[in-house]
């Protein structure tokens, strides 16, 4: 079954925290809801950034395009695992992603952030 959507209307967490419900208006103007388990939502979240980048690249014929979120703030925290830290990146509109990061990668990331960026000039014909 393929369902066309016109509008996303609601996003809710189930009372037991085991699922997410997404409400929308379907192509016929009727309200509908899809319920996804936490595992399904996790898989979807991991898939969506790649899909949106691929859609942009296909639409504009440019394989360098990516959908970029403007960073507003970040938080670095210690994980319950002493060998791991956590880095949370947040946007102004409330989107956030938390990554676990091993100690060695934390140092590499810090070094990469303070290094001089390599300037790449890309010439495009008009």
DSSP file (Angstrom, degrees, kcal/mol; ACC not computed):
  #  RESIDUE AA STRUCTURE BP1 BP2  ACC     N-H-->O    O-->H-N    N-H-->O    O-->H-N    TCO  KAPPA ALPHA  PHI   PSI    X-CA   Y-CA   Z-CA
    1    1 A X              0   0    0      0, 0.0     2,-0.5     0, 0.0     0, 0.0   0.000 360.0 360.0 360.0 132.1    0.0    0.0    0.0
    2    2 A X        -     0   0    0      2,-0.0     2,-0.5     0, 0.0     0, 0.0  -0.945 360.0-164.2-111.3 131.6    1.3    3.4   -0.9
    3    3 A X        -     0   0    0     -2,-0.5     2,-0.4    23,-0.0    23,-0.0  -0.965   6.4-153.2-120.0 121.9    0.0    6.4    1.0
    4    4 A X        -     0   0    0     -2,-0.5    23,-1.8     2,-0.0     2,-0.4  -0.734  16.0-151.7 -86.8 139.4    0.4   10.0   -0.2
    5    5 A X  E     -A   26   0A   0     -2,-0.4    21,-0.2    21,-0.3     3,-0.1  -0.895  21.3-174.6-115.3 146.5    0.5   12.6    2.5
    6    6 A X  E    S+     0   0A   0     19,-3.4     2,-0.3    -2,-0.4    20,-0.2   0.741  74.3   0.0 -99.2 -34.4   -0.6   16.3    2.3
    7    7 A X  E     -A   25   0A   0     18,-1.1    18,-2.5     0, 0.0     2,-0.5  -0.976  59.5-127.1-160.7 137.0    0.4   17.4    5.8
    8    8 A X  E     +A   24   0A   0     -2,-0.3    16,-0.3    16,-0.2     3,-0.1  -0.788  32.4 173.3 -83.7 129.1    2.0   16.1    9.0
    9    9 A X  E     +     0   0A   0     14,-2.9     2,-0.3    -2,-0.5    15,-0.2   0.804  52.7  11.5-110.4 -39.5   -0.4   17.0   11.8
   10   10 A X  E     -A   23   0A   0     13,-1.3    13,-2.7     2,-0.0     2,-0.4  -0.980  44.3-165.7-143.4 153.8    0.8   15.4   15.1
   11   11 A X  E     +A   22   0A   0     -2,-0.3     2,-0.3    11,-0.2    11,-0.2  -0.963  26.4 169.7-137.1 119.5    3.8   13.6   16.6
   12   12 A X  E     -A   21   0A   0      9,-2.6     9,-3.0    -2,-0.4     2,-0.4  -0.951  31.6-132.5-136.4 151.8    3.3   11.8   19.8
   13   13 A X  E     -A   20   0A   0     -2,-0.3     7,-0.2     7,-0.2    -2,-0.0  -0.870  37.3-111.3 -99.2 134.2    5.0    9.4   22.2
   14   14 A X    >   -     0   0    0      5,-2.7     3,-2.0    -2,-0.4     5,-0.1  -0.262  29.1-111.2 -61.0 152.3    2.9    6.4   23.4
   15   15 A X  T 3  S+     0   0    0      1,-0.3    -1,-0.1     2,-0.1    -2,-0.0   0.774 120.2  48.4 -59.9 -27.5    2.1    6.5   27.1
   16   16 A X  T 3  S-     0   0    0      3,-0.0    -1,-0.3     0, 0.0    -2,-0.1   0.484 109.3-124.5 -91.0  -2.6    4.3    3.5   27.7
   17   17 A X  S <  S+     0   0    0     -3,-2.0    -2,-0.1     2,-0.2     3,-0.0   0.584  82.2 111.2  74.6   9.6    7.2    5.1   25.8
   18   18 A X  S    S+     0   0    0     19,-0.1    20,-1.5    20,-0.0     2,-0.3   0.502  76.2  25.2 -94.9  -4.9    7.5    2.1   23.5
   19   19 A X  E     - B   0  37A   0     18,-0.2    -5,-2.7    19,-0.1     2,-0.4  -0.970  61.6-135.9-154.0 164.9    6.2    3.7   20.3
   20   20 A X  E     -AB  13  36A   0     16,-2.8    16,-2.9    -2,-0.3     2,-0.5  -0.975  16.2-152.1-124.4 138.8    5.8    6.9   18.3
   21   21 A X  E     -AB  12  35A   0     -9,-3.0    -9,-2.6    -2,-0.4     2,-0.5  -0.952   4.7-163.9-113.7 133.3    2.6    8.0   16.5
   22   22 A X  E     -AB  11  34A   0     12,-2.8    12,-2.2    -2,-0.5     2,-0.3  -0.968   8.2-159.2-115.6 118.1    2.7   10.3   13.5
   23   23 A X  E     +AB  10  33A   0    -13,-2.7   -14,-2.9    -2,-0.5   -13,-1.3  -0.759  21.3 157.9 -96.7 144.1   -0.6   11.8   12.4
   24   24 A X  E     -AB   8  32A   0      8,-2.7     8,-2.7    -2,-0.3     2,-0.5  -0.959  43.3-108.7-153.8 168.9   -1.1   13.2    8.9
   25   25 A X  E     -AB   7  31A   0    -18,-2.5   -19,-3.4    -2,-0.3   -18,-1.1  -0.932  40.4-139.0-103.2 126.1   -3.6   14.1    6.3
   26   26 A X  E >   -A    5   0A   0      4,-3.3     3,-2.4    -2,-0.5   -21,-0.3  -0.163  32.2 -87.9 -80.6 178.7   -3.6   11.6    3.4
   27   27 A X  T 3  S+     0   0    0    -23,-1.8   -22,-0.1     1,-0.3    -1,-0.1   0.680 128.1  53.7 -61.1 -20.0   -3.9   12.4   -0.3
   28   28 A X  T 3  S-     0   0    0    -24,-0.2    -1,-0.3     2,-0.2     3,-0.1   0.359 121.6-105.2 -95.1   3.9   -7.7   12.2    0.0
   29   29 A X  S <  S+     0   0    0     -3,-2.4     2,-0.3     1,-0.3    -2,-0.1   0.560  78.2 134.4  85.0   8.7   -7.8   14.7    2.8
   30   30 A X        -     0   0    0      1,-0.1    -4,-3.3    -5,-0.0    -1,-0.3  -0.707  59.4-113.7 -94.1 142.2   -8.6   12.1    5.4
   31   31 A X  E     +B   25   0A   0     -2,-0.3     2,-0.3    -6,-0.2    -6,-0.2  -0.469  42.1 171.2 -70.6 145.0   -6.7   12.0    8.8
   32   32 A X  E     -B   24   0A   0     -8,-2.7    -8,-2.7    -2,-0.1     2,-0.4  -0.969  18.6-151.4-149.2 161.0   -4.5    8.9    9.3
   33   33 A X  E     -B   23   0A   0     -2,-0.3     2,-0.4   -10,-0.2   -10,-0.2  -0.997   1.5-159.1-138.1 141.1   -1.9    7.8   11.8
   34   34 A X  E     -B   22   0A   0    -12,-2.2   -12,-2.8    -2,-0.4     2,-0.5  -0.984  11.1-155.9-118.1 134.6    1.1    5.5   11.6
   35   35 A X  E     -B   21   0A   0     -2,-0.4     2,-0.4   -14,-0.2   -14,-0.2  -0.940  12.7-174.6-112.8 127.6    2.5    3.9   14.8
   36   36 A X  E     -B   20   0A   0    -16,-2.9   -16,-2.8    -2,-0.5    -2,-0.0  -0.957  22.9-122.4-124.2 139.4    6.1    2.9   14.9
   37   37 A X  E  >  -B   19   0A   0     -2,-0.4     4,-2.6   -18,-0.2   -18,-0.2  -0.288  35.2-105.1 -69.3 164.0    8.1    1.0   17.6
   38   38 A X  H  > S+     0   0    0    -20,-1.5     4,-2.6     1,-0.2     5,-0.2   0.892 123.5  52.4 -58.5 -40.0   11.1    2.7   19.1
   39   39 A X  H  > S+     0   0    0    -21,-0.2     4,-2.1     2,-0.2    -1,-0.2   0.908 109.9  47.9 -63.3 -41.4   13.3    0.3   17.0
   40   40 A X  H  > S+     0   0    0      2,-0.2     4,-2.4     1,-0.2    -2,-0.2   0.902 111.8  49.8 -65.0 -41.0   11.5    1.3   13.8
   41   41 A X  H  X S+     0   0    0     -4,-2.6     4,-2.9     2,-0.2    -2,-0.2   0.914 109.4  52.1 -63.8 -42.5   11.9    5.0   14.6
   42   42 A X  H  X S+     0   0    0     -4,-2.6     4,-1.8     1,-0.2    -2,-0.2   0.917 111.0  46.8 -59.5 -44.1   15.6    4.5   15.3
   43   43 A X  H  X S+     0   0    0     -4,-2.1     4,-1.2     2,-0.2    -1,-0.2   0.898 113.0  49.8 -64.2 -40.8   16.1    2.8   11.9
   44   44 A X  H  X S+     0   0    0     -4,-2.4     4,-2.4     1,-0.2     3,-0.4   0.919 108.8  51.5 -64.1 -44.2   14.0    5.5   10.2
   45   45 A X  H  X S+     0   0    0     -4,-2.9     4,-0.7     1,-0.2    -1,-0.2   0.863 109.6  50.3 -62.0 -36.4   16.1    8.3   11.9
   46   46 A X  H  < S+     0   0    0     -4,-1.8     4,-0.4    -5,-0.2    -1,-0.2   0.777 115.2  44.3 -71.6 -25.5   19.3    6.7   10.7
   47   47 A X  H  X S+     0   0    0     -4,-1.2     4,-1.8    -3,-0.4     3,-0.3   0.816  97.9  70.8 -87.9 -34.2   18.0    6.5    7.2
   48   48 A X  H  X S+     0   0    0     -4,-2.4     4,-2.7     1,-0.2     5,-0.3   0.869  91.9  54.5 -60.4 -44.5   16.4    9.9    6.7
   49   49 A X  H  X S+     0   0    0     -4,-0.7     4,-1.9     1,-0.2    18,-0.3   0.913 111.9  45.9 -58.6 -40.5   19.6   12.1    6.5
   50   50 A X  H  > S+     0   0    0     -4,-0.4     4,-2.4    -3,-0.3    -1,-0.2   0.881 112.9  50.7 -66.8 -37.4   21.0   10.0    3.7
   51   51 A X  H  X S+     0   0    0     -4,-1.8     4,-2.5     2,-0.2    -2,-0.2   0.907 109.6  48.7 -67.3 -42.1   17.7   10.0    1.8
   52   52 A X  H  X S+     0   0    0     -4,-2.7     4,-2.1     2,-0.2    -1,-0.2   0.894 112.8  48.4 -68.0 -37.2   17.2   13.7    2.0
   53   53 A X  H  X S+     0   0    0     -4,-1.9     4,-2.6    -5,-0.3    -2,-0.2   0.931 112.3  48.7 -65.1 -44.2   20.8   14.2    0.7
   54   54 A X  H  X S+     0   0    0     -4,-2.4     4,-2.4     1,-0.2     5,-0.2   0.889 109.9  52.4 -62.7 -38.7   20.2   11.7   -2.1
   55   55 A X  H  X S+     0   0    0     -4,-2.5     4,-2.8     2,-0.2    -1,-0.2   0.926 111.4  46.3 -62.9 -44.3   17.0   13.5   -3.0
   56   56 A X  H  X S+     0   0    0     -4,-2.1     4,-2.5     2,-0.2     6,-0.3   0.920 113.0  49.5 -62.6 -44.2   18.7   16.9   -3.2
   57   57 A X  H  X>S+     0   0    0     -4,-2.6     4,-1.1     8,-0.2     5,-1.0   0.892 114.9  44.4 -62.9 -40.2   21.6   15.4   -5.3
   58   58 A X  H  <5S+     0   0    0     -4,-2.4    -2,-0.2    -5,-0.2    -1,-0.2   0.925 113.6  50.0 -69.3 -45.3   19.1   13.7   -7.7
   59   59 A X  H  <5S+     0   0    0     -4,-2.8    -2,-0.2     1,-0.2    -1,-0.2   0.894 124.1  28.4 -61.6 -42.4   16.9   16.8   -7.9
   60   60 A X  H  <5S-     0   0    0     -4,-2.5    -1,-0.2    -5,-0.2    -2,-0.2   0.422 100.8-124.6-104.1   1.0   19.7   19.2   -8.7
   61   61 A X  T  <5S+     0   0    0     -4,-1.1     2,-0.5    -5,-0.2    -3,-0.2   0.830  71.7 122.6  63.2  32.7   22.2   16.8  -10.4
   62   62 A X    > < -     0   0    0     -5,-1.0     3,-1.4    -6,-0.3    -1,-0.2  -0.937  46.6-165.7-133.1 108.5   25.0   17.7   -7.9
   63   63 A X  T 3  S+     0   0    0     -2,-0.5    -6,-0.1     1,-0.3    -1,-0.1   0.540  85.5  65.9 -73.1  -5.9   26.5   14.9   -5.9
   64   64 A X  T 3  S+     0   0    0     -7,-0.1    -1,-0.3     2,-0.0     2,-0.1   0.581  76.8 109.5 -89.8  -9.8   28.2   17.4   -3.5
   65   65 A X    <   +     0   0    0     -3,-1.4     2,-0.3   -12,-0.1    -8,-0.2  -0.394  40.9 173.0 -71.2 142.6   24.9   18.7   -2.1
   66   66 A X        -     0   0    0     -2,-0.1     2,-0.8   -10,-0.1   -16,-0.1  -0.978  38.4-113.7-141.5 150.9   23.9   17.8    1.5
   67   67 A X        -     0   0    0     -2,-0.3     2,-0.4   -18,-0.3   -14,-0.1  -0.801  41.6-163.7 -85.4 114.6   21.0   19.0    3.7
   68   68 A X        -     0   0    0     -2,-0.8     2,-0.4     3,-0.0    -2,-0.0  -0.859  11.7-148.1-110.0 134.8   22.7   20.9    6.4
   69   69 A X        -     0   0    0     -2,-0.4     2,-0.4    22,-0.0    21,-0.0  -0.841  26.3-116.4 -97.9 132.2   21.2   21.9    9.7
   70   70 A X        -     0   0    0     -2,-0.4    22,-0.5     1,-0.1     2,-0.3  -0.557  30.4-129.8 -72.0 122.1   22.4   25.2   11.3
   71   71 A X  E     +C   91   0B   0     -2,-0.4    20,-0.2     1,-0.2     3,-0.1  -0.556  33.5 169.2 -75.3 128.7   24.1   24.5   14.6
   72   72 A X  E     -     0   0B   0     18,-3.2     2,-0.3     1,-0.4    19,-0.2   0.777  63.7 -11.9-103.2 -44.5   22.8   26.5   17.5
   73   73 A X  E     -C   90   0B   0     17,-1.7    17,-2.9     2,-0.0    -1,-0.4  -0.967  53.5-155.2-153.5 167.0   24.5   24.8   20.5
   74   74 A X  E     -C   89   0B   0     -2,-0.3     2,-0.4    15,-0.2    15,-0.2  -0.985   3.8-157.5-146.1 153.9   26.3   21.7   21.5
   75   75 A X  E     -C   88   0B   0     13,-2.2    13,-2.8    -2,-0.3     2,-0.5  -0.999   2.7-159.5-135.0 134.6   26.9   19.8   24.8
   76   76 A X  E     +C   87   0B   0     -2,-0.4     2,-0.3    11,-0.2    11,-0.2  -0.972  23.2 169.0-114.2 127.7   29.7   17.4   25.7
   77   77 A X  E     -C   86   0B   0      9,-2.7     9,-2.8    -2,-0.5     2,-0.4  -0.891  36.8-105.7-134.2 161.7   29.0   15.0   28.5
   78   78 A X  E     -C   85   0B   0     -2,-0.3     7,-0.2     7,-0.2     4,-0.1  -0.755  34.4-137.4 -86.6 134.0   30.5   11.9   30.1
   79   79 A X        -     0   0    0      5,-1.6     5,-0.1    -2,-0.4     7,-0.1  -0.353  26.9-108.0 -77.6 167.0   28.7    8.7   29.3
   80   80 A X  S    S+     0   0    0     -2,-0.1     2,-0.7     5,-0.1    -1,-0.1   0.733 111.3  76.0 -67.1 -20.8   28.1    6.0   32.0
   81   81 A X  S >  S-     0   0    0      1,-0.1     3,-2.2     3,-0.1    -2,-0.4  -0.844  81.9-147.4 -88.7 116.9   30.9    4.1   30.1
   82   82 A X  T 3  S+     0   0    0     -2,-0.7    -1,-0.1     1,-0.3    -3,-0.0   0.707  95.8  58.7 -60.7 -19.9   34.2    5.8   31.2
   83   83 A X  T 3  S+     0   0    0     19,-0.1    20,-1.5    -5,-0.0     2,-0.4   0.527 103.5  63.0 -85.4  -5.3   35.7    5.1   27.7
   84   84 A X  E <   - D   0 102B   0     -3,-2.2    -5,-1.6    18,-0.2     2,-0.2  -0.924  59.1-167.4-123.9 144.0   32.9    7.0   25.9
   85   85 A X  E     -CD  78 101B   0     16,-2.8    16,-2.6    -2,-0.4     2,-0.4  -0.673  19.5-129.9-110.9 175.8   31.8   10.6   25.9
   86   86 A X  E     -CD  77 100B   0     -9,-2.8    -9,-2.7    14,-0.2     2,-0.5  -0.997  14.3-166.5-130.4 135.8   28.5   12.0   24.4
   87   87 A X  E     -CD  76  99B   0     12,-2.8    12,-3.1    -2,-0.4     2,-0.5  -0.986   4.9-167.5-121.8 121.9   28.2   14.9   22.1
   88   88 A X  E     -CD  75  98B   0    -13,-2.8   -13,-2.2    -2,-0.5     2,-0.4  -0.949   2.4-163.4-112.1 125.9   24.8   16.5   21.5
   89   89 A X  E     -CD  74  97B   0      8,-2.6     8,-2.0    -2,-0.5     2,-0.3  -0.912  12.0-170.2-107.9 133.6   24.3   18.9   18.6
   90   90 A X  E     -CD  73  96B   0    -17,-2.9   -18,-3.2    -2,-0.4   -17,-1.7  -0.937  12.9-149.6-129.1 147.2   21.2   21.1   18.6
   91   91 A X  E >   -C   71   0B   0      4,-2.6     3,-1.4    -2,-0.3   -20,-0.1  -0.630  34.9-106.7-103.6 168.8   19.5   23.5   16.2
   92   92 A X  T 3  S+     0   0    0    -22,-0.5   -21,-0.1     1,-0.3    -1,-0.1   0.772 116.8  58.6 -67.1 -25.2   17.5   26.6   17.0
   93   93 A X  T 3  S-     0   0    0      2,-0.1    -1,-0.3     1,-0.0    -3,-0.0   0.306 124.3 -96.1 -91.8  11.3   14.2   24.8   16.1
   94   94 A X  S <  S+     0   0    0     -3,-1.4     2,-0.3     1,-0.3    -2,-0.1   0.376  76.7 139.0  98.8  -5.6   14.7   22.0   18.6
   95   95 A X        +     0   0    0     -5,-0.0    -4,-2.6     2,-0.0     2,-0.3  -0.569  26.3 170.5 -72.5 133.1   16.3   19.3   16.5
   96   96 A X  E     -D   90   0B   0     -2,-0.3     2,-0.4    -6,-0.2    -6,-0.2  -0.996  21.4-166.0-145.2 151.8   19.1   17.5   18.3
   97   97 A X  E     -D   89   0B   0     -8,-2.0    -8,-2.6    -2,-0.3     2,-0.5  -1.000   9.8-153.5-136.7 134.6   21.2   14.5   17.8
   98   98 A X  E     -D   88   0B   0     -2,-0.4     2,-0.4   -10,-0.2   -10,-0.3  -0.934  11.5-169.6-112.2 130.1   23.4   12.8   20.4
   99   99 A X  E     -D   87   0B   0    -12,-3.1   -12,-2.8    -2,-0.5     2,-0.4  -0.928  18.9-135.4-115.7 140.2   26.5   10.8   19.4
  100  100 A X  E     -D   86   0B   0     -2,-0.4     2,-0.4   -14,-0.2   -14,-0.2  -0.761  28.6-170.1 -86.1 144.3   28.6    8.5   21.6
  101  101 A X  E     -D   85   0B   0    -16,-2.6   -16,-2.8    -2,-0.4     5,-0.1  -0.967  18.8-128.8-143.6 121.6   32.3    9.2   21.0
  102  102 A X  E  >  -D   84   0B   0     -2,-0.4     4,-1.8   -18,-0.2     3,-0.4  -0.281  33.1-108.4 -64.7 154.5   35.3    7.2   22.2
  103  103 A X  H  > S+     0   0    0    -20,-1.5     4,-1.8     1,-0.2     5,-0.2   0.880 117.8  54.0 -51.5 -45.7   38.1    9.2   23.9
  104  104 A X  H  > S+     0   0    0      1,-0.2     4,-2.0     2,-0.2    -1,-0.2   0.900 108.8  48.8 -60.7 -40.6   40.5    8.8   20.9
  105  105 A X  H  > S+     0   0    0     -3,-0.4     4,-3.0     1,-0.2    -1,-0.2   0.833 104.2  60.3 -69.1 -31.1   37.9   10.3   18.5
  106  106 A X  H  X S+     0   0    0     -4,-1.8     4,-2.4     2,-0.2    -1,-0.2   0.931 107.5  45.3 -60.5 -44.1   37.3   13.2   20.9
  107  107 A X  H  X S+     0   0    0     -4,-1.8     4,-2.4     2,-0.2    -2,-0.2   0.922 113.5  49.5 -64.7 -44.0   40.9   14.2   20.6
  108  108 A X  H  X S+     0   0    0     -4,-2.0     4,-2.4     1,-0.2    -2,-0.2   0.905 111.5  49.5 -61.3 -42.1   40.8   13.8   16.8
  109  109 A X  H  X S+     0   0    0     -4,-3.0     4,-2.3     2,-0.2    -1,-0.2   0.926 110.2  50.4 -63.6 -45.1   37.6   15.8   16.5
  110  110 A X  H  X S+     0   0    0     -4,-2.4     4,-1.4    -5,-0.2    -2,-0.2   0.917 112.0  47.6 -58.9 -44.3   39.1   18.6   18.7
  111  111 A X  H  X S+     0   0    0     -4,-2.4     4,-1.2     1,-0.2    -1,-0.2   0.899 111.5  50.7 -64.0 -40.9   42.3   18.7   16.5
  112  112 A X  H  < S+     0   0    0     -4,-2.4    -1,-0.2     1,-0.2    -2,-0.2   0.872 107.9  53.3 -65.4 -36.4   40.2   18.7   13.3
  113  113 A X  H  < S+     0   0    0     -4,-2.3    -1,-0.2     1,-0.2    -2,-0.2   0.823 113.5  41.5 -70.2 -30.5   38.1   21.6   14.6
  114  114 A X  H  < S+     0   0    0     -4,-1.4    -1,-0.2    -5,-0.2    -2,-0.2   0.601  94.3 101.2 -92.9 -11.0   41.1   23.8   15.4
  115  115 A X  S  < S-     0   0    0     -4,-1.2     2,-0.3    -5,-0.2     3,-0.0  -0.351  88.4 -94.8 -69.9 153.2   43.0   23.0   12.2
  116  116 A X        -     0   0    0      1,-0.1    -1,-0.1    -2,-0.0    -2,-0.1  -0.527  46.3-117.4 -67.0 128.6   43.0   25.4    9.3
  117  117 A X        -     0   0    0     -2,-0.3     2,-0.6    -4,-0.1    -1,-0.1  -0.388  21.6-117.6 -69.0 145.8   40.2   24.4    6.9
  118  118 A X        -     0   0    0     -2,-0.1     2,-0.6    -3,-0.0    -1,-0.1  -0.740  28.3-137.1 -81.8 123.7   41.2   23.4    3.4
  119  119 A X        -     0   0    0     -2,-0.6     2,-0.5     2,-0.0    -1,-0.0  -0.730  19.2-168.7 -87.1 123.5   39.7   25.8    1.0
  120  120 A X        -     0   0    0     -2,-0.6     2,-0.6     2,-0.0    -2,-0.0  -0.956   7.2-154.4-112.9 124.0   38.2   24.2   -2.1
  121  121 A X        -     0   0    0     -2,-0.5     2,-0.5     2,-0.0    -2,-0.0  -0.850   8.6-167.0 -98.2 127.8   37.2   26.4   -4.9
  122  122 A X        -     0   0    0     -2,-0.6     2,-0.5     2,-0.0    -2,-0.0  -0.963   5.4-155.9-118.6 121.0   34.5   25.0   -7.2
  123  123 A X        -     0   0    0     -2,-0.5     2,-0.4     2,-0.0    -2,-0.0  -0.812  10.8-170.9 -96.7 129.9   33.9   26.7  -10.5
  124  124 A X        -     0   0    0     -2,-0.5     2,-0.2     2,-0.0    -2,-0.0  -0.972  21.9-123.6-122.2 136.1   30.5   26.3  -12.0
  125  125 A X              0   0    0     -2,-0.4    -2,-0.0     1,-0.1     0, 0.0  -0.506 360.0 360.0 -74.0 143.6   29.5   27.4  -15.4
  126  126 A X              0   0    0     -2,-0.2    -1,-0.1     0, 0.0    -2,-0.0   0.448 360.0 360.0 -85.5 360.0   26.5   29.8  -15.7
